[in-house]
Amino acid sequence: MADSDYFNEDLSMFEHYKHKQFLRNTKNACITILPKDFVMQIANSKPVSYSAIHCCLYRKHLKLRLKELRSFYASVMVRHNIISEEVDILQGRVPKSVFARHYLKEDPAELRDRTLKAITELEQTLN
């Protein structure tokens, strides 16, 4: 990867919080966890249109609209023992609850392992 301080290869994690240009008033994605091979596939791929994604979902018999993919992803994560506060963090919602802001201290490696396991199973569903 060209910007090794952005993608932490040890944790398989994009660390958005270290780069101010990615922070907004809402939906601040603090981290994104993806397998390195998946990141490389994305980096080496050509742009994909809305229609292509829609057709792919249709062929896989997933009756989803693109705007429903976030909730589908969240449902998969929760089914794989990732608590809702962690899903919120992964989806860029900064939790307002006192618990999440002050007491949710997750080991990044442990969260990474659970997230990558869920992503692997999701990928198998889509293939």
Buried (B, 14 or more C-beta within 10 A) or exposed (E): EEEEEBBBEEBBBBBBEEEEEBBEEEEBBBBBBBBEEBBEEEEEEEEEEEEEEEEEBEEEEEEBEEEEEEEBBBEBBBEBEBBEBBBBBBBBBBBEEEEBEEEBEBEBEEBBEBBBEBBEEBEEEEE
